[in-house]
Amino acid sequence: MNPKQMSGLMKQMGIKTVEVDAKRVIVEKNDGTRLVVDPAQVTLIDVSGQKMLQVAGTFAEENNSSESSGQSSQPDSNASKSGENDVELVMKQANVTREAAQKALDAANGDIAQAILDLSS
């Protein structure tokens, strides 16, 4: 089956897919380790209002022992280049202002995908 036929069938079944322009995805596990997908191909899949993310790429596991409990008391110190990139990505994907993207990222504890989903629904 060619991709055009597949897309048509998915549309008939109420499945919408959108490619997310992301270069890296980080999943923080409950034990403090992180799964890092870099480079990442991310697809947002909407099936009858239920939104899911599909992530493909090269996975690596990182131990996150450098994180401290004082991190939340210094939000301005996290305004690094990657933080700005996160805000710009959310702005672009959700088509919102910088302020709205920053608020969504803050509400989602820095989770880019969740921020985009929150703003898109």
C-alpha positions as CSV (number, residue, x, y, z in Angstrom):
1,M,0.0,0.0,0.0
2,N,1.4,3.4,-0.9
3,P,1.7,6.2,1.6
4,K,-1.1,8.2,-0.1
5,Q,-3.6,5.3,0.2
6,M,-2.5,4.7,3.8
7,S,-3.1,8.4,4.6
8,G,-6.6,8.2,3.0
9,L,-7.5,5.1,5.1
10,M,-6.3,6.7,8.3
11,K,-8.3,9.9,7.5
12,Q,-11.4,7.7,7.0
13,M,-10.9,6.1,10.4
14,G,-10.6,9.5,12.1
15,I,-6.9,9.3,12.6
16,K,-4.9,12.5,12.1
17,T,-1.1,12.7,12.2
18,V,1.1,15.7,12.4
19,E,4.9,15.7,12.3
20,V,6.4,17.6,15.2
21,D,9.6,19.5,14.4
22,A,11.7,18.2,17.2
23,K,15.4,17.2,17.4
24,R,15.5,15.6,20.8
25,V,13.1,14.0,23.2
26,I,13.7,13.4,26.9
27,V,11.6,11.1,29.0
28,E,12.2,11.4,32.8
29,K,11.6,8.1,34.5
30,N,10.3,7.7,38.1
31,D,13.7,6.4,39.3
32,G,15.4,9.7,38.1
33,T,17.0,8.3,35.0
34,R,16.2,9.7,31.6
35,L,15.6,8.2,28.2
36,V,17.0,10.5,25.6
37,V,16.1,10.1,21.9
38,D,18.5,12.1,19.8
39,P,17.9,12.6,16.9
40,A,14.2,12.1,17.2
41,Q,11.3,11.8,14.8
42,V,8.1,12.8,16.6
43,T,4.6,12.3,15.3
44,L,1.5,13.6,17.0
45,I,-1.4,11.2,16.4
46,D,-5.0,12.2,17.1
47,V,-7.5,9.3,17.2
48,S,-11.0,10.7,17.9
49,G,-9.7,13.3,20.3
50,Q,-7.2,11.0,22.1
51,K,-3.8,12.4,21.4
52,M,-0.6,10.3,21.4
53,L,3.0,10.9,20.5
54,Q,5.1,8.5,18.5
55,V,8.8,8.9,19.0
56,A,11.5,7.2,16.9
57,G,15.2,7.5,16.9
58,T,18.4,6.6,18.7
59,F,17.7,5.9,22.5
60,A,20.2,6.4,25.3
61,E,19.7,6.2,29.0
62,E,21.2,8.8,31.3
63,N,21.6,8.9,35.0
64,N,20.2,12.2,36.2
65,S,22.2,12.5,39.5
66,S,23.1,16.1,38.9
67,E,19.5,17.3,39.6
68,S,19.1,19.0,42.9
69,S,16.1,19.9,45.0
70,G,17.0,23.6,44.8
71,Q,16.3,23.7,41.1
72,S,12.8,25.0,41.4
73,S,13.9,28.0,43.5
74,Q,16.0,29.3,40.6
75,P,13.8,29.4,37.5
76,D,15.8,32.1,35.9
77,S,19.0,30.1,36.0
78,N,17.3,27.6,33.7
79,A,16.8,30.2,31.0
80,S,19.5,28.6,28.9
81,K,19.8,28.3,25.2
82,S,18.0,24.9,25.2
83,G,15.2,26.5,27.3
84,E,14.8,29.2,24.7
85,N,14.8,26.5,22.0
86,D,12.0,24.7,23.9
87,V,9.9,27.9,24.1
88,E,10.4,28.6,20.3
89,L,9.5,25.0,19.5
90,V,6.2,25.2,21.5
91,M,5.5,28.6,19.9
92,K,5.9,27.3,16.4
93,Q,4.0,24.0,16.9
94,A,1.1,25.4,18.9
95,N,1.1,28.8,17.0
96,V,1.0,30.8,20.2
97,T,2.9,33.8,21.7
98,R,6.2,33.5,23.6
99,E,4.3,34.2,26.9
100,A,1.7,31.5,26.3
101,A,4.4,29.0,25.3
102,Q,6.4,29.8,28.4
103,K,3.3,29.5,30.7
104,A,2.5,26.1,29.1
105,L,6.0,24.9,29.6
106,D,6.0,26.0,33.2
107,A,2.6,24.3,33.8
108,A,4.0,21.1,32.1
109,N,7.2,21.2,34.2
110,G,9.3,21.7,31.0
111,D,7.6,18.8,29.1
112,I,7.6,20.1,25.5
113,A,5.1,17.5,24.2
114,Q,2.7,18.1,27.0
115,A,2.9,21.9,26.6
116,I,2.1,21.5,22.9
117,L,-0.8,19.1,23.6
118,D,-2.2,21.4,26.2
119,L,-2.1,24.4,23.9
120,S,-3.5,22.4,20.9
121,S,-6.6,21.1,22.7
